[in-house]
């Protein structure tokens, strides 16, 4: 090995390790989106999904452009409010925001710690979704920066 | 002199912090109960402090910066703001009563509250009763903006400074609705 090559490799390794630690810390800081669907009927499917919340903003850019444009048209005026709400909810105590009960279904939407949690229980399945408030805030702020009709926005292109 | 200044500063800090904590600990609740074996129960709890922060961030057609244009707040050609202005200056217990074959409306001022009671007959044995009770500090806050607007944000702030109060109840054959403010973070 030439003189200096080991030092260079060591430096690159340190940089990669630092990047990995920084990336890991960022992902850890954002938390994880947790989705669980448990079928109750025979043969019902069970789905469990754990995604780093840090990838949620990336997911925004994978949504088909026409769907995103339609969603923005309807939700656009409320995105700043969603940003503020997510930020404020993080500072407050845990509570149940919405509870719906009928003989067939129970829905529970709550703020628990740093997460927004949705639980649905009906005869077919139980669903549990947990989303970090920080991810909600980040996605809302990212969506808010998208103009209603972005430059180069055509029907043909599917994803932004 | 220094002690007096210190005490004034202390009172100012304490009063401002107690106002903030009062708003933080106040909750707006909505309960909708549907009658019958298949009936649904819906409970919603919103911290008033959250509403205070979120309202100014909404800029839709109807609501901008926590304020609603009065033209949007007209119900069946009734000028809501004009009625509220008149009631604010009227003496206690002065009623506005409108009676028709299918609807009775009573508006009153009592116990520091604006009271509105509407009873609407729907068919032979079905009636809907709506009761609204709004403390006058909240009414004042609602009217504190420009003449052509209702300041919803100011009203929410005012709600945070008053005691427990039931704002709206709706009763009919199918549903019971209650909207109220208290210090509990769970609805009954």
Interface residues (C-beta under 8 A of the other chain):
Chain A: X77 X78 X80 X81 X83 X84 X85 X88 X89 X92 X93 X95 X96 X97 X98 X99 X100 X101 X102 X103 X104
Chain B: X24 X27 X34 X37 X38 X39 X40 X41 X42 X43 X44 X45 X46 X47 X49 X50 X53 X54 X55 X57 X58 X59 X60 X61 X185 X186 X187
